[in-house]
Structures are given as C-alpha cells and as structure tokens.
Amino acid sequence: MENQNNVTEFVLLGLFKSQEVKITCFVIFLFCYFAIVFGNVIIFITIICSHLIWQPMYYFLCHLSYMDLAYTSTVVPRLLRDLIAKQKYISYNSCMIQLFTSHFLATVEMFILVSMAFDRYVAICKPLHYMIIVNRQRCNMMLLMAWVVAFWHAIAQMIMVIRLPFCGPNQVDHYACDVKALLKLVCTDTRIPNILVIANTGMVVLATFLVLVASYIVILYNLRNHSSDARRKALSTCASHVMVVVLFFVPCIATYIPPPNASQNDKEFSMFYTIIAPMMNPLIYTLRNTEMKNAMKKVWLTKLFLTFK
C-alpha cells in the first residue's frame, strides 16, 4: 500500500479542557520546570567544579543531570506554551523531531541509570577491584554505548512512524508527539506497528528495569557480609538510586507495555518521567548525600566569595 500522508500539522489536545485548570497547571508546571533547570544546573556545575568529577558515581550523576535538563526541554516548554495558547498546532516535521529527540534522550537516561547501578554493584560487591573495573575509560565506553543504542532505538521509532500514512484526523490526544498517541491517527492497519512499539520501547524498558532490579537484589544479598555501618552507608546510597529508578521506569512500563488501545492514562503516566522524576532527582541526590552537600557548599561559597571580593 502506498504511503499517502495528507497531514501537514497536528493539534495537541493536551492534558485538560478547562481554561481555569490550564492556567493553574501552567503556574505549577512553570515552577516545576524552573526547579528542574535550577536543580540540575546546580548539580552539574557542582560536580564539574569539584573533586567529585573524578568519582565514577558522580561522573554518571553529572551526565544524568544533563540528560534530565535536555529531555524535559524537548517536552515541557511546548506543554507550557500550549496551556496558554489558543492555537496548539505543531507541524508534522516538528512532531517527528520531538518524537526522535524525546525517545533518544530518555533512552540515554535509562542506560545512564544502568551504568550507575553497575557502579554501585562493583563498589559494594568488589570493593578491592573498584578502581580497576570502574575506571574513566570504562565509564566513557558505557556512556558512548548509551548514546549509540539510544540513537538506533530513536531512529527506528521515528522511521516506523514516518512510513505510516496519516490521512484523516490530526488531533493528538497527548501534550507531546508520543508514538502511541500518533498510532491512533494512522489510516491503515496498525497491528504490526503496535507490536513493534511494545517490542522496541516496552520490552527495552522492561528488560532494563529487570536488570536494575536484579542488580540491587545481588547488592542486598552481598551486604549481609558487611558491617552495620557499611550496610547503612551502602543502603543510603542505593536508596537514592532505587527511588529514581522507580519514578522513571514504573510509569514507562505502564505506558509502553500494554497495547496502545488498552489504557487511556498514557499522558498522565508520562508526567512522571517527563516532569516529576527530573524534578525529584536533584532533591534525591543532594538531600540524602552528605558528600554532595559538602561539595555544593564549597563550590558555591567559593563562587560567592570571588564575586564579592
């Protein structure tokens, strides 16, 4: 069947219909976005300007903060604009670009979380070999692999959607160009694309989540041989990572594992990994981390001293 695409733009229906609710949500989401930008920039600058940049855990955290900021910036600014705009159109090309960049950056973030779990596993289970195993070269290799795998995942997702015909309605029941919402507008049989979405996105998310769960089960098992102080410190560090993983992965699984027509709450679930998780990450990794708080005080007090000197 020849691909006939008569749609040149889409209309994003957003989250709410009530104008009063939209204004309230605009204020809330604007505050959330400022918190995401401010919190992640603080973490990013603190790490690169302190000795923490040479520690693998904080090296990965620096990249995670950058991904949080980049990922949310592909979605939230347009969401804020659409909450107060009368016209909510997005061109076909812009929609495809948003689809690609959001999947690309989110997948990079997923694999950074896996790298952080690997770092914790080696630090707790093989402490004597930690500096040899988790060296800077291996850290860079894991980050490079995250970018490469994420690129191919996102490009495969975008090519699949581009090849589908859009010749009817153009109203997307979402606040962003999400692949499942777009599939509902395709004017052809979408059984195979639905399966590909579950296989490409859903199973990747689920498999990654199961790997993370398995790694923390192994970590907890190995902690039984440590002293109570060592267990307390390790559990405190791992608890931060577990909270981030749950906030990010559980809503992703709830969104992409079920068939596209099985759930009507996709856009509500997506709020967790597009806004709530990136906003909570700075709080989780700073309020529960004494070393990070000390580095923040040292870096920012030094900057203030040089400013007013």
Summary of the structure (lengths in Angstrom):
residues: 309
radius of gyration: 21.1
end to end distance: 71.2
largest distance: 71.2
contacts: 982
relative contact order: 0.14
helix: 77%
strand: 3%
